[in-house]
């Protein structure tokens, strides 16, 4: 089951929930204040090491692997 990230409309608490895909867009109950929370886009970075042991982003990472002509499309 996937993990989704939510933010509470009432207290702005950010939290994660493991939910089925069919319920991913439904509002979630905030664990802090029990207010309604909406799903937000989760961002993450994957780092590995190259042959010299230096940290290297996976798949080019960030804008290095982007094929867009504008950062407006990915909000980086």
C-alpha positions as CSV (number, residue, x, y, z in Angstrom):
1,X,0.0,0.0,0.0
2,X,1.4,3.5,-0.9
3,X,2.3,6.2,1.6
4,X,0.9,9.6,1.0
5,X,1.7,13.0,2.6
6,X,-1.0,15.3,3.9
7,X,-1.2,18.8,5.5
8,X,-4.0,19.8,7.9
9,X,-6.1,22.8,6.9
10,X,-6.6,23.7,10.5
11,X,-3.2,23.4,12.3
12,X,-0.9,23.0,9.2
13,X,0.5,19.7,10.6
14,X,2.2,17.6,7.9
15,X,1.9,13.8,8.2
16,X,2.0,10.6,6.2
17,X,-0.6,7.9,5.9
18,X,-0.5,4.5,4.3
19,X,-3.7,4.3,2.3
20,X,-5.1,2.5,-0.7
21,X,-4.8,4.3,-4.1
22,X,-8.7,4.6,-4.2
23,X,-8.7,6.7,-1.0
24,X,-5.5,8.7,-1.7
25,X,-7.4,11.9,-2.7
26,X,-10.0,11.8,0.0
27,X,-9.5,14.2,3.0
28,X,-7.7,12.6,5.9
29,X,-8.1,13.2,9.7
30,X,-5.2,15.1,11.2
31,X,-3.6,13.0,14.0
32,X,-2.9,16.2,16.0
33,X,-6.2,18.2,15.9
34,X,-8.6,15.8,14.1
35,X,-9.1,18.6,11.4
36,X,-9.4,17.7,7.7
37,X,-6.2,17.4,5.8
38,X,-5.5,17.5,2.0
39,X,-3.0,15.4,0.2
40,X,0.2,17.2,-1.0
41,X,2.9,16.4,-3.4
42,X,5.8,14.5,-1.7
43,X,9.3,15.4,-2.7
44,X,12.3,13.3,-2.2
45,X,15.9,12.9,-3.4
46,X,17.8,9.6,-4.1
47,X,21.6,9.7,-3.6
48,X,24.1,7.0,-4.4
49,X,27.9,7.1,-4.7
50,X,30.0,7.0,-7.9
51,X,33.1,4.9,-8.4
52,X,35.2,7.4,-6.4
53,X,32.8,7.3,-3.4
54,X,31.4,10.8,-4.1
55,X,27.7,11.4,-3.5
56,X,25.8,11.4,-6.8
57,X,22.0,12.0,-7.4
58,X,20.2,9.1,-9.0
59,X,18.8,9.8,-12.5
60,X,20.6,13.1,-12.7
61,X,18.5,14.5,-9.9
62,X,16.7,17.8,-9.8
63,X,17.1,20.0,-12.8
64,X,20.1,18.1,-14.2
65,X,17.8,15.3,-15.4
66,X,14.9,17.6,-16.5
67,X,13.9,17.9,-20.1
68,X,11.6,20.8,-19.6
69,X,12.4,24.3,-21.0
70,X,11.1,26.0,-17.9
71,X,11.3,25.4,-14.1
72,X,7.7,26.6,-13.8
73,X,6.6,23.1,-14.8
74,X,8.3,21.3,-11.9
75,X,8.4,24.1,-9.2
76,X,12.1,23.5,-8.4
